[in-house]
Amino acid sequence: MQPRNAVLTDAHVLVVDDQPDQLRLLIDVLRSAGCRISVGFDGAQAYERALALSPDLILMDVRMPRMDGFAACRLLAADTRTCAIPIIFLTVAADLDERLEGLEIGGVDYVLKPFAPAEVLARIRVHLSRTNRTLPATKEEMSAPDLSGDGVLVRAAVQHLSKRLNNPPGVEQLARIVGTNEKRLSRAFRDHLGETVFEHLRNERLRIAQNLLNNTPLSIARIAEEIGFSSAANFATAFRERFGVTPSTYRQEPRLQDLAGTGETTLDTD
């Protein structure tokens, strides 16, 4: 029978925490199990060292200076070079909403501080065992562009916005969420997408609106609410500016749906 800790032997774990006493304790626990260990002191180092070292698993604190664990997780999840690395969060927070956010953005598990060494090892063992089962890449992973640098920032920001179209953060807050500043994020959007953050948000909302108009019986007002417009009138104005027809006309005329999909803006029939 294989020893229980066999999966931990020589496993490479990146431990990220800004508190030296916590780091020392975790290092001792992991070393006793035979793990290879790398260390980071904040989220920025977590991302940089994950890129450089390709660890088998990341054990990361949530609340850290410079870049917190959630921002680092968003970048790691958005980068094709690191998105498969399981991330276990360490935190003193027992708040359910915070734990759910960490799982939503890509974390696989939580360990609450103060932790029991046996629990830490057990959770690492479980996730390493799952990761070691070779799975075929998904269609999305195979087709995802290989981004680096600011391209990863853009992807992380786009992924965050896609889940919050009806209540998006401002650009400054969005930049903090992905661990950067407003100026750099705005420049990255222009360089990689050819549009501002606001323009991307508006275009994505209108793309979703097209799908809802085509495939659901939702009212115009409900669609406007779902995608974050303040009123049906504002939604109709933005839709007409983009596609040349009102949402109601677009829904009533199937031929216009094909034309609008090509980006035509000269379909004014009203």
C-alpha positions as CSV (number, residue, x, y, z in Angstrom):
1,M,0.0,0.0,0.0
2,Q,1.3,3.4,-1.0
3,P,2.2,5.6,2.0
4,R,-0.3,8.4,2.6
5,N,2.2,11.2,2.1
6,A,3.8,9.7,-1.1
7,V,2.0,12.3,-3.3
8,L,3.7,15.1,-1.2
9,T,7.2,13.7,-1.6
10,D,9.2,16.1,-3.9
11,A,6.0,18.1,-4.7
12,H,6.9,21.7,-5.3
13,V,4.8,24.1,-3.3
14,L,5.0,27.9,-3.5
15,V,4.1,29.4,-0.1
16,V,3.1,33.0,-0.1
17,D,2.6,35.0,3.1
18,D,3.8,38.4,4.4
19,Q,4.1,37.1,8.0
20,P,7.5,35.5,8.7
21,D,6.2,33.4,11.6
22,Q,3.5,31.9,9.5
23,L,6.0,31.3,6.7
24,R,8.4,29.5,9.0
25,L,5.6,27.3,10.4
26,L,4.4,26.4,6.9
27,I,7.9,25.7,5.7
28,D,8.5,23.3,8.7
29,V,5.2,21.5,8.0
30,L,5.9,21.1,4.3
31,R,9.5,20.1,4.7
32,S,8.5,17.4,7.2
33,A,6.3,15.9,4.4
34,G,9.2,16.0,1.9
35,C,7.9,18.9,-0.2
36,R,10.2,21.2,-2.2
37,I,9.4,24.8,-1.1
38,S,9.6,28.2,-2.7
39,V,8.6,31.4,-0.9
40,G,6.9,34.7,-1.8
41,F,5.9,37.6,0.4
42,D,3.0,39.2,-1.5
43,G,0.8,38.6,-4.5
44,A,3.1,40.1,-7.0
45,Q,5.9,37.7,-6.0
46,A,3.4,34.9,-6.1
47,Y,2.6,35.6,-9.8
48,E,6.2,36.2,-10.8
49,R,7.5,33.1,-9.1
50,A,4.7,30.9,-10.4
51,L,5.7,32.0,-13.9
52,A,9.4,31.4,-13.3
53,L,9.1,28.1,-11.2
54,S,5.9,26.4,-12.3
55,P,5.1,25.0,-8.8
56,D,2.8,22.0,-8.4
57,L,0.6,24.0,-6.0
58,I,0.4,27.5,-4.4
59,L,-0.5,28.0,-0.8
60,M,-1.3,31.7,-0.5
61,D,-2.5,34.2,2.1
62,V,-5.3,36.5,1.1
63,R,-4.4,39.8,2.8
64,M,-1.0,41.0,1.8
65,P,0.6,44.3,0.9
66,R,1.3,45.5,-2.6
67,M,-0.9,42.9,-4.2
68,D,-3.3,40.7,-2.3
69,G,-3.9,37.0,-2.8
70,F,-7.2,37.5,-4.8
71,A,-5.5,39.9,-7.3
72,A,-2.7,37.4,-7.7
73,C,-5.2,34.5,-8.2
74,R,-7.0,36.5,-11.0
75,L,-3.7,37.0,-12.8
76,L,-2.7,33.3,-12.4
77,A,-6.1,32.1,-13.6
78,A,-5.9,34.4,-16.6
79,D,-2.5,33.3,-17.7
80,T,-2.3,30.1,-19.8
81,R,1.1,29.3,-18.3
82,T,-0.2,29.2,-14.7
83,C,-4.0,28.7,-14.9
84,A,-3.7,24.9,-14.1
85,I,-1.8,25.4,-10.8
86,P,-4.2,24.8,-7.9
87,I,-4.3,27.6,-5.3
88,I,-5.2,27.0,-1.7
89,F,-5.9,30.2,0.2
90,L,-4.8,30.8,3.8
91,T,-6.8,33.3,5.7
92,V,-8.0,34.4,9.1
93,A,-11.3,35.5,7.6
94,A,-14.2,33.3,8.3
95,D,-16.5,35.5,6.2
96,L,-18.6,33.4,3.8
97,D,-18.7,36.0,1.0
98,E,-14.9,36.4,1.0
99,R,-14.5,32.6,0.8
100,L,-17.0,32.4,-2.0
101,E,-15.2,35.1,-3.9
102,G,-11.9,33.2,-3.6
103,L,-13.4,30.1,-5.0
104,E,-15.2,32.0,-7.8
105,I,-12.0,33.5,-9.1
106,G,-10.1,30.3,-9.2
107,G,-9.0,29.1,-5.8
108,V,-9.6,25.4,-5.1
109,D,-9.7,25.4,-1.3
110,Y,-9.4,27.4,1.9
111,V,-7.4,26.8,5.1
112,L,-8.5,29.0,8.0
113,K,-5.8,30.4,10.3
114,P,-4.8,29.3,12.9
115,F,-4.4,26.0,11.0
116,A,-3.6,22.5,12.1
117,P,-0.6,21.1,10.2
118,A,-2.4,17.8,9.5
119,E,-5.2,19.7,7.8
120,V,-2.9,21.7,5.6
121,L,-1.1,18.6,4.4
122,A,-4.4,16.8,3.9
123,R,-5.8,19.5,1.7
124,I,-2.6,19.8,-0.3
125,R,-2.5,16.0,-0.8
126,V,-6.1,16.0,-2.1
127,H,-5.5,18.7,-4.7
128,L,-2.2,17.3,-5.8
129,S,-3.8,13.9,-6.3
130,R,-6.5,15.5,-8.5
131,T,-4.0,17.6,-10.5
132,N,-1.8,14.6,-11.1
133,R,-4.6,12.9,-13.0
134,T,-3.8,13.9,-16.6
135,L,-6.8,15.6,-18.2
136,P,-7.1,16.6,-21.8
137,A,-7.1,20.4,-22.3
138,T,-10.5,22.0,-22.8
139,K,-11.4,23.5,-26.1
140,E,-11.2,27.0,-24.5
141,E,-7.8,26.3,-23.1
142,M,-6.5,25.1,-26.5
143,S,-7.8,28.1,-28.3
144,A,-6.8,30.7,-25.7
145,P,-4.1,33.1,-26.9
146,D,-0.8,32.8,-25.2
147,L,-0.6,36.2,-23.5
148,S,2.1,37.7,-21.3
149,G,2.7,40.9,-19.5
150,D,-0.2,43.4,-19.8
151,G,-2.2,41.0,-21.9
152,V,-2.7,38.9,-18.8
153,L,-4.0,42.0,-16.9
154,V,-6.5,42.6,-19.7
155,R,-7.7,39.1,-19.7
156,A,-8.1,39.1,-15.9
157,A,-10.0,42.4,-16.0
158,V,-12.2,41.2,-18.8
159,Q,-13.0,38.0,-17.0
160,H,-13.9,40.0,-13.9
161,L,-16.1,42.4,-15.8
162,S,-17.9,39.6,-17.6
163,K,-19.3,38.4,-14.3
164,R,-20.4,41.8,-13.2
165,L,-21.9,43.5,-16.3
166,N,-24.9,44.8,-14.3
167,N,-22.8,46.3,-11.5
168,P,-19.2,46.7,-12.8
169,P,-16.4,48.4,-10.8
170,G,-15.0,51.7,-11.9
171,V,-11.6,51.6,-13.7
172,E,-9.6,52.6,-10.6
173,Q,-11.3,49.8,-8.6
174,L,-10.9,47.3,-11.4
175,A,-7.2,48.1,-11.6
176,R,-6.8,47.3,-7.9
177,I,-8.8,44.1,-8.3
178,V,-6.2,42.8,-10.8
179,G,-3.2,44.2,-8.9
180,T,-2.3,47.2,-11.0
181,N,-3.0,50.9,-11.4
182,E,-5.6,52.8,-13.5
183,K,-3.1,54.3,-15.9
184,R,-1.4,50.9,-16.7
185,L,-4.8,49.1,-17.1
186,S,-6.2,51.8,-19.4
187,R,-3.1,51.6,-21.5
188,A,-3.2,47.8,-21.6
189,F,-6.8,47.9,-22.9
190,R,-6.0,50.4,-25.6
191,D,-2.9,48.4,-26.7
192,H,-4.5,44.9,-26.6
193,L,-8.1,45.5,-27.4
194,G,-8.0,48.9,-29.2
195,E,-10.7,50.3,-26.9
196,T,-11.0,51.8,-23.5
197,V,-12.4,49.9,-20.5
198,F,-15.7,51.7,-20.8
199,E,-15.9,50.9,-24.5
200,H,-15.2,47.3,-23.9
201,L,-17.9,47.2,-21.2
202,R,-20.4,48.8,-23.4
203,N,-19.7,46.6,-26.4
204,E,-19.8,43.4,-24.3
205,R,-23.1,44.5,-22.8
206,L,-24.5,45.1,-26.3
207,R,-23.2,41.7,-27.5
208,I,-25.0,40.0,-24.6
209,A,-28.1,42.1,-25.4
210,Q,-28.1,40.8,-28.9
211,N,-28.1,37.2,-27.6
212,L,-30.9,37.9,-25.2
213,L,-33.0,39.6,-27.9
214,N,-32.4,36.6,-30.2
215,N,-32.9,33.8,-27.8
216,T,-35.1,34.8,-24.9
217,P,-38.6,36.4,-24.4
218,L,-37.2,38.9,-21.9
219,S,-38.6,42.3,-22.2
220,I,-36.5,45.2,-23.4
221,A,-36.6,46.7,-19.9
222,R,-35.5,43.4,-18.3
223,I,-32.6,43.0,-20.7
224,A,-31.5,46.6,-19.9
225,E,-31.5,45.7,-16.2
226,E,-29.7,42.4,-16.7
227,I,-26.8,44.0,-18.5
228,G,-26.5,47.0,-16.3
229,F,-28.1,49.9,-18.2
230,S,-29.8,52.5,-15.9
231,S,-33.0,52.5,-18.0
232,A,-34.5,50.9,-21.0
233,A,-34.3,54.3,-22.8
234,N,-30.5,54.5,-22.3
235,F,-30.2,50.9,-23.5
236,A,-32.2,51.6,-26.6
237,T,-30.1,54.7,-27.4
238,A,-26.8,52.8,-27.0
239,F,-28.1,49.8,-29.0
240,R,-29.3,52.1,-31.9
241,E,-26.0,54.0,-31.9
242,R,-24.1,50.7,-32.2
243,F,-26.3,48.7,-34.6
244,G,-28.5,51.4,-36.3
245,V,-31.8,50.0,-35.1
246,T,-33.7,49.9,-31.9
247,P,-33.8,46.7,-29.8
248,S,-37.5,46.2,-30.6
249,T,-36.9,46.6,-34.4
250,Y,-33.9,44.3,-34.2
251,R,-36.0,41.6,-32.4
252,Q,-38.9,41.9,-34.9
253,E,-36.8,41.7,-38.1
254,P,-34.7,38.5,-38.4
255,R,-32.9,39.8,-41.4
256,L,-31.6,42.7,-39.4
257,Q,-30.1,40.3,-36.8
258,D,-27.7,39.0,-39.5
259,L,-26.7,42.4,-40.7
260,A,-26.2,43.7,-37.2
261,G,-23.9,40.8,-36.5
262,T,-21.6,42.0,-39.2
263,G,-21.2,45.4,-37.5
264,E,-23.3,47.4,-40.0
265,T,-24.5,50.7,-38.5
266,T,-26.5,51.9,-41.5
267,L,-29.8,50.0,-40.8
268,D,-31.8,53.0,-39.6
269,T,-35.4,51.9,-40.4
270,D,-37.2,54.2,-38.0
